[in-house]
């Protein structure tokens, strides 16, 4: 192992966390910008009652305001995810590493939800053409529903995102470990990380689609309060639209998250590696001086 590689291995958990914050924010912004139209179509499909036509205009509605939330939320998620993951991996034996990955994913999801939920509420209200700008959306939501309106559907969001984060990161990390051990026997390349990320995203996206439909309905209902909570939402959807309605938007959701997983994990690992190499180079140069 060369001096730079050794320095990368020995960097502290706080340094790794800081690198994760930058890498996570970068990856989140790239994914959201590239795939926002698909997400808008998915949201409109899920919000539509019955078989109404979906408006394909304004597919980038709310992007700027959403990026203002996605950047810190993605950065916070990865920054919080990395330290407990490293600590838990030292506690659990190798054959139970999936517990460490899924637990760290859930912890990161809880932290990021404080930013993700208001961002998601504003984004989805704009995607369904309720508001024309993010500042107006925030102001009017607070005026009509109070500050809690920005956290509409918070319980359903956690119900969707905690399993999603835990499952996706667990599948991704486990596939990387398995592939590296069985086939590669080396650090994986960016394309390999991207392919594994796409598979993890697609599988997780499909599994959690019903939870996403419930979350969308609760977030976009506004002050109408058509649904009284998660269970009432599920019962009403099944009663009025049938069980298949809980899978609305599954195609664009799986496509978006598969592509998003590919981009996110590819950019994440690439950025983390570049930052670690830069840190190691600076460290080596400072020792030489």
N, C-alpha and C positions, 0 to 999 in steps of 0.2 A: 504494500500500500504506500503510495507516494505521500510527500509532506502535505500537499493540498487536500488529498482525500482524507488523510488522518485528521487534519484540522476540521474538516467538515463533520467527521464522525464525533469529534470531541466538543463541538459547540454546545453551549448550554441550552436548557429547555426554554429559557426566556428568549434566547436568540432565535431558536427554532420557531417559537410562538410569534415573534415579531415578523419573521420571514413569512409565516403562514398568514398573518394579517394582510400583508401587501399582496401575496400571491392570491389569497381568497378574494380580495376586493377586485383585483385585476381580472380574474377568471369570471367573477359574477357579472361585471359590467360587459365583458365581451359576449358572454352567453345571452344576456338580456337584450342587448342591442341587436344581435344577429337574429334572434328567434322571437322577437316581440310580436310580429304579425300572427304567427301560429298560435301564440298564447292568447291573443285577442279573439281569434276565431273559436278557440276552445272555450273561453269564458262566455262568449255569446251563445254558443251551443248549449252550454250547461244552464245558463240563465233563462233560456227560452222555455216557456211552458207549452207543452204539446209539440206539434210539428211545424211551428212557424218558420218563415224564411229568415235566414241569417243575413244581416247587413254586412257587406264586405268593404264598406267605406271607412276611412279613418282607422286603419289597422295599427297605426302608430300612436293613437290617442293615449296621452298620459305617459309617454316614454320618458320625457325629461324628468318629470316628477318622480317616476319610478326609479330611475337611475340614482336619484339623490338618496333613496332609501336602500337600494340594492347594494351600493358600494359599501356603506358602513355595515350592513347586515351580513354580507358575504365575508367581509374582513373579520367581523366579530366572530362569526361561526367558526371559521378555520383557526383563528387565534385562540378560541376557547377549546376547540376540538383537540388540538395537538398536545398540550400538556397532560391532560388526563389520559389520553391514549398512550403516551409514553410511560406514564406511571403505572397504568393498569397492565400494560404488556410485561412489566417487570414483576407484577404480582401474580398474574395468571400463567400457568404453563402454556407452552406453545400450542398444544391441542385445544386450548380454550381461548385462543386469541380473538375468536369471533365475539366473545363477550366483551372484551376490552374495546373492540372497534364499534360495536353497536351501542355500548354504554356511552362512549365518548361522543358518538354521533348524536345521541339523544341530549346530552349535556350541551353540546354546541347548538342544537336546535332550540332548546329552552332559552338560552341567552339571546340568540338572534331573533327570536319571536317578538321581543320587545320592540324591535325596529321593523321586522317583517310584516307584522299584522297591520299597523297603520298604513304602511306602504301598499300592502295588498288591497286594503279596503279602498283607498283612493284610486289605485290603478284600476280595479274592477268596476268601480262606479264610472270612471271615465271611459273604460272600454265598452260599457253598456250605454254610453252616450247620456249619462245623467248630468255630467258636468263637462265644461270645455277647458278648464285649466286646473292644475293641482292646487294652487293657492285658493281658488274659489271653492274647490271641493272641500278642502280642510276647513275653511271658514264656515261654509254652509252646513257641513256635517255637524260641527260643534254647535252652531246656532240652533239647529233643529233637534239634534239628538244628544247634545252634551258631549263632553270629552270622551265619554264611554263609547260614543258612536264610532270613533276611530279604532276601537277594539271590538267592533261587531264581529261575531263569529269567532271570537278568540278561542273558545273551547273546541270548536270544530277544527280550527286551524291547528291547534296542538294535536288533536285526534288524528289529523292527516299528517302533519309534518314530523312529529316525533317518530312514528313508525317509519315514515319515509326516510328521514335522515339516518335512523338506526339501520334500516335494511339496506339502503343504497351504499352507505359507507362500509358496512360490513361485507356486502357482496363484493364491492370494489377491492377492498383491502385483502379479502380472502382469495379472490381470483388472482390478484397480483402475487401474493405469497405462493400460491399453488403453482402458478405458471413459472415463476422464477425458480422454484425448487425442482419442478419436474422437467422443465424444458430449457429455460434460458440460462440459468446458473450465472446470472450477471444482472446488473442494473437494467431495468426495462427502458426501451426507447420511447420517445414521445408518441409515435404512432401506436405502439403496443398499449401504452397507458390510455390513449384515446379510445381504442377499440374495446378495451375492458370497461372503461367508463361508459361507453355507449350501451353495452350489454347490461351493465348494472342499472343504468338509468331507465332503459326500456322495460326491464322486468319489474322494477320498483314502481314505475309509473302506471303500469297495467294493474298491479295488485292494489294500489291505493286510489284508483279512479273513483270508486263510490264515495270515499271520504272527501275527495276533491269536489265532487258534485254538491255534497252537503255543505261544505265550506263556502262554495260560491253562492249558493242560494241564500245562506244566512248573511253573507257579507253584502250582497247587492239589494236586499229587501228594504233597506233604509228604515224610515219611520213607519212604514206600512205594517210591519210586524206580522206578516202572513204566517210565519212559523214561530212557535213559542220556544223552540230549543232544538237540540240535535235530534232527539227521539221523535218529536212532533214533525220535524222536517222529513225524516225518513218515512214515517207513517203516511204523511200527506202525499209525498211523491209517489210512493207505491200505490196508494189508494186512487189517486187522480190520474197518474200517468203510467202505472205499471212498473214492475221491477227493472225492466231494461233501461228505464230513465236514469237509474243510478250509474249507468255506464256511458252516459252522454259525454261526448267529447273525448272518448278514449283514444280514437285514432290520432287526432292532432296532439293530444297529451303525450302519447307514447312516442310519436315522431319527434315532438319538441324536446322531451326529456332525454331521448336517446341521443339526438344531435347535441343537446345541451350538455349531457354527461360526457360525450366525446370531447367537446370543446373545453368544458370546465376542468376536467381532470387532466387533459393534455396541457392546457395553459397553467394549471395549478402546479403540476409536477415540474414543468419546464421553468416556471418562474422561481419556484423554491430552489431548484438546482442552481440556477444562475445566481440567485442571491447568496446561496451557501458558498458557491465557488468564489464569488466576489469577496465575501467575508473572509474566507480562508486565505485568499491571495493577500488581502490587506493585513491579515494576522501574520502571515509569513514575512511580508515586507517589513512590518514593524519589528519583528524579531531580528531580522537581518540588520536593521538600523541600530 
